[in-house]
Amino acid sequence: MTDAQKLYIGGEWAEPDGGHYEVVNPADESVVGLAPEASRAQVEEAARAAAGAFEAWSRTRPEERAAILDRAADIMQREFEPWAALARAETGAPSGIARGMQVGVGVARFRRYAKGALEPVERGLPPQVTEAGPMGKAGILGALEVRQPVGVVTCITSYNNPWANPAGKVAPALAMGNTVVVKPAPQDPLSVFKMAEALAEAGVPAGVVNVVSGRAVEVGEAAVDSPYVDMVSFTGSTGVGQRIAEVCGRTMKRQLMELGGKGAAVVMDDADLDAAVMGIGTTFSFYSGQICTAPTRVIAHRAVYDRLIEKLTGYLAFMKVGDPGAPGTVVGPVISAAHRDRVESYVELGRKEGARIAYGGERPVVGEGRGFYVAPTLLVDCTNDMRVVREEIFGPVVVVVPFDGDGERGEDEAVRLANDSDFGLLSYVWSGDSARAFRVARRLRAGGVGVNTIGRNMEAPFGGFKRSGVGRDVGSYALHAYSETQSIVWTG
């Protein structure tokens, strides 16, 4: 009998009002577990519990908050193997991804923000000499910038990484003295409840952390519109983010939004093509393309266009699609049958729009034919007006758009095509001339740009331009994101 997960509200494990629903393994369609379906009233109860716990938690010594976060990381490390297996089962991620990029990153983020709890929150500002006037006597005014916790933070997390994404919200929010209501993605919420178990065992006070899940829209709506909630941190699609922002705007709730992406990978005529192919290829291997930072939109100079496509095609031929638990698997399934159908519909749309399928395009059969698998697909000879180029597919599909022009004219054309997008999360530039690569990077309208790499510095600010989001997190920027800036002024 599969265990039925309970909600975590006010320090207690509670039976859900709406019963349970099955969490399905995308690899073989087996039942992983039973997730709880919260009612609106239970979400409101969670928010009320968080509000009640805020005053005491926000005044807790930073050292105590740091110790709890560190102990939680110790527990996650202790339970690493079974929790990585659960993450793999829920998400369909290959074993290496579930271990290193999911649970492993979750542990690392709790460690980072245990240290973050000890970072200074006060900064002295230069004194200001004032003359006598309507505001008072002449004197010297001192000033202090103080970062204060926002209050109750609703954390709505994405399905592609049920460890790294919630850890990147919950840990810095708690480090700053906020309390949280976590609403995990309905497809794979069980891992987030394990995170709550670790925090509870680590000694987090009742009400500081609450986890409510459900498939019903009203669960997410209640977590956003509750009068007890002061801030919403959301990772997901731009469309949903826009609706959340509208609700937040009514009461001026603070927002941190990491939304859609359609990363431009600019490949100049002097690029190291093997390095570019390795970087672009991560779209297929990481989370089966279900990652907003992926370089899914390749903009390649005509001089290297044919060779790049040849190399990408050869690279794809060695990418094994299969059971995430099997040795050698590189590409696992996507999260659900509905999402598989959506990705495949985009591939068919690209064909109708005039793109050529250089690789993939047919549904792979794995094992006994169960599971939600999509073939890694390369669409070439694309133009910027195609929907497959302009819209986020969120699957293992890469589109390639050629550009022409020598020297400055070529750079201008590459930048024009890259910036002709509603999105602006992460983009990339490959060029053998570092000065040229940095020159192009500075012109790209994206929150981050990788120069000859898809690697990320995990202390650098992360967030998007345009419809890719609002705000910045990661490193100390996450601590700033979950705080309000207060000024204290005095006369001396």
KADADA-V953898 format. One record per run of one state. SS is the DSSP state (H for helix, E for strand, - for the rest). FROM is the first residue (numbers start at 0). LEN is the number of residues. If there is no record, write none. Layout:
SS/FROM/LEN
SS/FROM/LEN
//
This chain:
-/0/3
E/3/1
-/4/2
E/6/3
-/9/2
E/11/3
-/14/5
E/19/5
-/24/6
E/30/6
-/36/3
H/39/19
-/58/3
H/61/17
-/78/1
H/79/12
-/91/3
H/94/22
-/116/5
E/121/9
-/130/2
E/132/1
-/133/2
E/135/1
-/136/2
E/138/11
-/149/2
E/151/5
-/156/7
H/163/12
-/175/3
E/178/5
-/183/6
H/189/13
-/202/6
E/208/3
-/211/5
H/216/9
-/225/5
E/230/5
-/235/2
H/237/14
-/251/2
E/253/5
-/258/5
E/263/4
-/267/5
H/272/8
-/280/1
H/281/4
-/285/1
H/286/3
-/289/7
E/296/5
H/301/15
-/316/4
E/320/1
-/321/9
E/330/1
-/331/5
H/336/17
-/353/2
E/355/4
-/359/17
E/376/6
-/382/4
H/386/4
-/390/6
E/396/7
-/403/3
H/406/13
-/419/3
E/422/2
-/424/1
E/425/5
-/430/3
H/433/10
-/443/4
E/447/4
-/451/10
E/461/1
-/462/2
E/464/2
-/466/2
E/468/2
-/470/2
E/472/1
-/473/2
H/475/6
-/481/1
E/482/9
-/491/1
//
